[in-house]
């Protein structure tokens, strides 16, 4: 949720209250020490 630069679902940000439609269907995936990556899941 911290990697999102938007509000979505239960993750509401006061500094970025709008959804970003470009991230529809995308999931932030964190693996170990790597930065989160955006993946599209169908």
NULOZA-288294 format. One record per residue: residue number from 1; residue in one letter; chain; z, x, y of N, C-alpha, C, O, CB in turn. Coordinates in steps of 0.2 Angstrom, whole numbers. Glycine has a CB too. Layout:
BEGIN
+-----+--------+--------+-------+-------+-------+-------+-------+-------+-------+-------+-------+-------+-------+-------+-------+-------+-------+
! num ! residu ! chaine !    nz !    nx !    ny !   caz !   cax !   cay !    cz !    cx !    cy !    oz !    ox !    oy !   cbz !   cbx !   cby !
+-----+--------+--------+-------+-------+-------+-------+-------+-------+-------+-------+-------+-------+-------+-------+-------+-------+-------+
! NUM !      a !      A !     Z !     X !     Y !     Z !     X !     Y !     Z !     X !     Y !     Z !     X !     Y !     Z !     X !     Y !
...
+-----+--------+--------+-------+-------+-------+-------+-------+-------+-------+-------+-------+-------+-------+-------+-------+-------+-------+
# end
This chain:
BEGIN
+-----+--------+--------+-------+-------+-------+-------+-------+-------+-------+-------+-------+-------+-------+-------+-------+-------+-------+
! num ! residu ! chaine !    nz !    nx !    ny !   caz !   cax !   cay !    cz !    cx !    cy !    oz !    ox !    oy !   cbz !   cbx !   cby !
+-----+--------+--------+-------+-------+-------+-------+-------+-------+-------+-------+-------+-------+-------+-------+-------+-------+-------+
!   1 !      x !      A !     0 !     4 !    -6 !     0 !     0 !     0 !     0 !     4 !     6 !    -3 !     2 !    11 !     6 !    -5 !     0 !
!   2 !      x !      A !     3 !    10 !     6 !     4 !    14 !    12 !    -3 !    17 !    14 !    -4 !    19 !    19 !     9 !    20 !    11 !
!   3 !      x !      A !    -8 !    18 !     9 !   -14 !    21 !    10 !   -19 !    16 !    14 !   -24 !    18 !    16 !   -17 !    23 !     4 !
!   4 !      x !      A !   -17 !     9 !    13 !   -22 !     4 !    16 !   -21 !     4 !    24 !   -15 !     4 !    27 !   -20 !    -3 !    14 !
!   5 !      x !      A !   -26 !     4 !    28 !   -26 !     4 !    35 !   -28 !    -3 !    37 !   -32 !    -5 !    41 !   -31 !     9 !    38 !
!   6 !      x !      A !   -24 !    -8 !    34 !   -25 !   -15 !    35 !   -19 !   -19 !    32 !   -15 !   -16 !    29 !   -32 !   -18 !    31 !
!   7 !      x !      A !   -19 !   -26 !    33 !   -14 !   -30 !    30 !   -18 !   -34 !    25 !   -24 !   -36 !    25 !   -11 !   -35 !    35 !
!   8 !      x !      A !   -14 !   -35 !    19 !   -18 !   -38 !    13 !   -12 !   -41 !     9 !    -7 !   -37 !     7 !   -22 !   -33 !     9 !
!   9 !      x !      A !   -12 !   -47 !     7 !    -8 !   -50 !     2 !    -1 !   -49 !     5 !     1 !   -51 !    10 !    -8 !   -47 !    -5 !
!  10 !      x !      A !     4 !   -47 !     1 !    11 !   -46 !     2 !    12 !   -40 !     7 !    18 !   -39 !     9 !    15 !   -46 !    -4 !
!  11 !      x !      A !     7 !   -36 !     8 !     8 !   -30 !    12 !     5 !   -31 !    19 !    -1 !   -30 !    20 !     4 !   -24 !     8 !
!  12 !      x !      A !    10 !   -33 !    23 !     8 !   -34 !    30 !    10 !   -29 !    34 !    16 !   -26 !    34 !    11 !   -41 !    32 !
!  13 !      x !      A !     5 !   -26 !    39 !     7 !   -21 !    43 !     7 !   -24 !    50 !     2 !   -27 !    52 !     2 !   -15 !    43 !
!  14 !      x !      A !    12 !   -22 !    54 !    12 !   -25 !    61 !     7 !   -21 !    66 !     4 !   -24 !    70 !    19 !   -24 !    64 !
!  15 !      x !      A !     5 !   -15 !    64 !     1 !   -11 !    68 !    -7 !   -13 !    66 !   -11 !   -11 !    70 !     2 !    -4 !    67 !
!  16 !      x !      A !    -8 !   -15 !    60 !   -15 !   -17 !    58 !   -14 !   -24 !    55 !   -14 !   -24 !    49 !   -18 !   -12 !    53 !
!  17 !      x !      A !   -14 !   -29 !    59 !   -13 !   -36 !    56 !   -19 !   -39 !    52 !   -18 !   -44 !    48 !   -11 !   -41 !    61 !
!  18 !      x !      A !   -25 !   -36 !    53 !   -31 !   -40 !    50 !   -33 !   -36 !    44 !   -31 !   -31 !    42 !   -37 !   -39 !    55 !
!  19 !      x !      A !   -37 !   -40 !    39 !   -39 !   -38 !    33 !   -46 !   -34 !    35 !   -49 !   -36 !    40 !   -41 !   -43 !    28 !
!  20 !      x !      A !   -48 !   -29 !    31 !   -54 !   -25 !    31 !   -58 !   -28 !    25 !   -57 !   -26 !    20 !   -53 !   -18 !    31 !
!  21 !      x !      A !   -64 !   -32 !    27 !   -68 !   -34 !    22 !   -71 !   -29 !    18 !   -74 !   -30 !    12 !   -73 !   -39 !    25 !
!  22 !      x !      A !   -72 !   -23 !    20 !   -75 !   -18 !    17 !   -71 !   -15 !    11 !   -74 !   -12 !     6 !   -77 !   -12 !    21 !
!  23 !      x !      A !   -65 !   -17 !    11 !   -60 !   -15 !     5 !   -59 !   -21 !     0 !   -55 !   -20 !    -5 !   -54 !   -13 !     8 !
!  24 !      x !      A !   -63 !   -26 !     1 !   -62 !   -32 !    -4 !   -64 !   -29 !   -11 !   -70 !   -26 !   -12 !   -67 !   -38 !    -2 !
!  25 !      x !      A !   -60 !   -30 !   -16 !   -62 !   -28 !   -23 !   -60 !   -21 !   -24 !   -61 !   -18 !   -30 !   -69 !   -29 !   -24 !
!  26 !      x !      A !   -57 !   -17 !   -19 !   -56 !   -10 !   -20 !   -48 !   -10 !   -21 !   -44 !   -14 !   -19 !   -58 !    -6 !   -14 !
!  27 !      x !      A !   -46 !    -4 !   -25 !   -39 !    -3 !   -27 !   -38 !     4 !   -25 !   -42 !     9 !   -27 !   -38 !    -5 !   -34 !
!  28 !      x !      A !   -32 !     5 !   -22 !   -30 !    12 !   -21 !   -26 !    15 !   -28 !   -22 !    11 !   -30 !   -25 !    12 !   -15 !
!  29 !      x !      A !   -29 !    20 !   -30 !   -26 !    23 !   -36 !   -23 !    30 !   -35 !   -27 !    34 !   -32 !   -32 !    23 !   -42 !
!  30 !      x !      A !   -17 !    31 !   -37 !   -14 !    37 !   -36 !   -13 !    40 !   -42 !   -10 !    37 !   -47 !    -7 !    36 !   -32 !
!  31 !      x !      A !   -15 !    47 !   -43 !   -14 !    51 !   -49 !   -10 !    57 !   -47 !   -13 !    61 !   -44 !   -21 !    52 !   -52 !
!  32 !      x !      A !    -4 !    58 !   -50 !    -1 !    64 !   -49 !     0 !    66 !   -42 !     2 !    62 !   -38 !    -4 !    70 !   -53 !
!  33 !      x !      A !    -1 !    72 !   -40 !    -1 !    75 !   -33 !    -7 !    73 !   -29 !    -7 !    75 !   -23 !     1 !    82 !   -33 !
!  34 !      x !      A !   -12 !    70 !   -32 !   -18 !    69 !   -28 !   -17 !    64 !   -23 !   -13 !    60 !   -23 !   -24 !    67 !   -33 !
!  35 !      x !      A !   -21 !    64 !   -17 !   -21 !    59 !   -13 !   -24 !    52 !   -16 !   -28 !    53 !   -21 !   -26 !    60 !    -6 !
!  36 !      x !      A !   -22 !    46 !   -14 !   -25 !    40 !   -17 !   -32 !    40 !   -16 !   -35 !    42 !   -11 !   -21 !    34 !   -13 !
!  37 !      x !      A !   -36 !    37 !   -21 !   -43 !    36 !   -21 !   -44 !    29 !   -21 !   -41 !    25 !   -24 !   -46 !    40 !   -27 !
!  38 !      x !      A !   -50 !    27 !   -18 !   -52 !    20 !   -18 !   -57 !    19 !   -24 !   -62 !    23 !   -25 !   -55 !    18 !   -12 !
!  39 !      x !      A !   -55 !    14 !   -28 !   -60 !    12 !   -34 !   -61 !     5 !   -34 !   -57 !     1 !   -32 !   -56 !    14 !   -41 !
!  40 !      x !      A !   -67 !     3 !   -36 !   -70 !    -4 !   -36 !   -69 !    -6 !   -43 !   -72 !    -3 !   -48 !   -77 !    -5 !   -34 !
!  41 !      x !      A !   -65 !   -11 !   -44 !   -64 !   -14 !   -51 !   -67 !   -20 !   -51 !   -66 !   -24 !   -47 !   -56 !   -14 !   -53 !
!  42 !      x !      A !   -71 !   -22 !   -57 !   -74 !   -28 !   -58 !   -70 !   -33 !   -62 !   -72 !   -38 !   -64 !   -81 !   -27 !   -60 !
+-----+--------+--------+-------+-------+-------+-------+-------+-------+-------+-------+-------+-------+-------+-------+-------+-------+-------+
# end
